[in-house]
Amino acid sequence: MKVLGIESSCDETGVAVYDTALAGASALRAHQVYSQIALHAEYGGVVPELASRDHVRKLLPLLRQTLDEAGLKVGDLDGVAYTAGPGLVGALLVGASVARALAWGLDIPAIGVHHMEGHLLAPLMENDPPQPPFVALLVSGGHTQLVAVEAIGRYRLLGETLDDAAGEAFDKTAKMMGLPYPGGPQLAALAEAGTPGRFRFARPMTDRPGLDFSFSGLKTQVLLAWRGSDQTETTRHDIARGFEDAVVDTLAIKCERALDAAESDILVVAGGVGANRRLRARLQTMATRRGGRVCFPRPELCTDNGAMIAFAGALRLQAGQQGDAAVHVTPRWDMASLPPLVAAAEPGVGIRDS
């Protein structure tokens, strides 16, 4: 089954083709992502109306480019998956409208995919995918969540952020220190040259039981340290390192607690912050010490992309799930409300067509 995936929830236009007849990482026939960073940089953040218009401008050319890369014609597709939420309503409607029009014109099934389920399942596209049950850490720009994955489609929220997500904290902290949008990746790059320990910030909510997160107080600590410093380039590097260490330590401590609570030794990490080099190293060390395993998607599939939507959609389409012909989007959508994947096999076991 060749499934086209369309992602348009925010400021990246992603298109991909996933082929269930192939195995492991090779099943991703092609994928393309167009980022709107340059468009929104002037405003210091995403402007929803501009994001929607840019999706309209880029989606069809990107779709043609992706099909060419996959060596396919539009008539070769067997299904279409698109991000139906959560996200910016106008941006979601662009992808949903194109997906539904394609499905109607080709007389093939289409399905709306939960954006965070896409992220959660992205590591399962790699070779030797983990099998549920496991614990997932979802750390994308607007979400920081720990989820117990009992099976694909059966999710139980263990903890989440009470204010800023980790990715938001990176971006806002960078902005406070004068870095241009989007500052999170630049802050992480500065931290590479920082002196560890010169600035030590709190590890929020790790001094009490529970699996929830809070990063707003950490952000304030960094602001006060920056304003009270000499604000040299060296100090910028050192504060960035202190901030990143605090976020990484906090995430690692909570992940280990979640593994204990779920009685699991398999951790899946997905979302944009999941590409952070220091976080990957820290979680790998923790998993090795426990005799367990931590699984990440390749770095290019950590940020928003069509590949994760094509894969998640393929699993549900194979299970016989599909939507009606109407264009439905859900800007706010609880992942726990998703139906279980009843009739499908787990990835890596029986995903290929017979």
Buried (B, 14 or more C-beta within 10 A) or exposed (E): BBBBBBBBBBBBBBBBBBBBEBEBEEBBBBBBBBBBEEBBEEEEEBBBEBBBBBBBEBBEEBBEBBBEBBEBEEEBBBBBBBBBBBBBBBBBBBBBBBBBEBBEEBEBBBBBBBBBBBBBBBBBBBEEBBBBBBBBBBBBBBBBBBBBBBBBBBBEEBBBBEBBBBBBBBBBBBBBBEBEBBBBBBBBEBBEEBEEEEBEBEBBBBEEEEBBBBBBBBBEBBBEBBEEBEEEEEBBBBBBBBBBBBBBBBBBBBBBBBBEBBEBBBBBBBBBBBBBBBBBEBBBEBBEEBEBBBBBBBEEBBBBBBBBBBBBBBBBBBBEBBBEEEBEBBBEBEBEEBEBBEEBBBBBEEBBEE
